[in-house]
Amino acid sequence: MVFKNILVANDGSEAAFRALELALALAREHGSELHMVCVEEIPYLPEFIEEVRETTASADRRFHDVIQRSQAMAVQEQIHLHTHVLAGHPVRDIVKLAADLGIALLVLGSRGHSALYERMIGSRADRIAQLAPCSVLIVK
């Protein structure tokens, strides 16, 4: 199976960077276009639009180092990496971006920064795998 385009989610965790390593290798092997998404979670029901604006600006700052490290990894592998930084709900927005971009393969780390969420509600990776419009590869 050839993956024309791949999306990897990166929250800055080591599991996410392992997923990026594999996504880079797959992109190189298949000649795929590679996209990476970082999602800063906003409060479920923000009271003011300013909260959303602040969270969006915060996401750009928070993910600056993640994007720099990811771009360096991509350059080393001679892969062009398209980056997307979103403020919203990680599950919903990753699934939507995958659909909007017509992604063939979505690559995720098995555990991110939200260990408490995972223990209480369930893995976001599992939920994304259920809802994604494409094949999903969960990397341990």
N, C-alpha and C positions, 0 to 999 in steps of 0.2 A: 504494500500500500504506500503510495506517495502522498505526502502531506504538502499541499501547495503553500499553505500558510499556517503558522503556529503562533499561539498566544501563550505566554507564560505569566503567571501571577507572581508578584514579588512583594512581600510585606517587610523585607529586610531581615528576615530570620535566616538562620543557616539552612533550614530545610528548603526555603525558597531559593537560596543560591545553589543548592544541589539540583533543584528542579531546573534552574537556569542553565547549569552546566550540561544537563542532558538535552535540554531544548536547543542549545547551541550545537551540540553534536548532531542532533537530528536535522537541524536546519542545514548544516554543512553537508551531511550525507544525502539529503533529498533535494538540495537546492531550493529550500523553502524561504519564503519571506517570514521574518521573525518579529513579533510584537511582544512588548512587555507592558503589563498594567500594574500600577500601584494604586490602592484605594485607601484613602483616609476616611474612616467611618465618622459620619456626622450624627449628632443626636437624632433619635428616631423622630421626634416632633420638636424641631427647633422653634423657639418662641418668636425669634426675629430673623429677618433675612441677613442681618449683620453676623449672626452666628454661623450661617452657611458661608458667608464671605470670609470670615476669620478662619474657619476650618479649611476652606479651599487654599487660602494663603499658607496656612500651617502645613498642609499636605505638601505643597511645593517645597517648603523648607525642610520638612521631615524626610522627604524622599530624595533630596539632593544627593546625599552620599550614596544611597542605594543606586540611584541612576548612574552616578559617576563610576562606581565599582562595576556595575553591569555593563556599561559602555566599554570600559577597559577590557573586560572579559570578552566582549563581542569583537573588539578590534584585534585582540590576540588570536581569535579564531577566524578572523577575516570575514565576519558576518555583520551586515548592517542591521542594527537593532532600532526599531521604531518604539518609542516610549509614550505611554499614556498615563497621566496622573489624574485621578478622579477623586472627588469628595462625594461620599454617598454610602450605600450599603454594599459591602464587598460581594456577597452572593449575587444579589440582583444585578449590580453593575458589571461584574465580570461576565455573567451569563449574557447580558444585553450587549456588551462590547463584542463578545465572541460572535453573536448573531449578526450584529451590524457589520463586522469585518468579514463575515463569511469564513470564519476560522474552520480549518479541518481537524486540528488537534489542539487541545487545551492542556497545558502541563502545569501541575500544582505540586507544592510541597505538602507532605502529609500532616505537618504540624506547623502552625505559625506562632504569632505572639499571643494568641487568644486562648491559652491553655484552660483558663477558668471557664470561658464560654464553651469550649469543647467538652469539658467534663459535665457541665450543667445541661447543655442543650443539644450537643452533638457536633460533630466535625463539620466545619464549613466546607472542607474539601469534599466530604460525602454529599453534602447538600448541593454543591455546585455540580458534582458528577451526575446527580439525579436530574438537574434542570438544564444542563448544557445542551445546546443544539448540535454538538459535535462529539467526537471521541474525546475521552479524558484520560490522561495518564497521571496517576498520583505517585510521586516519588518519595521514598522513605529516606 
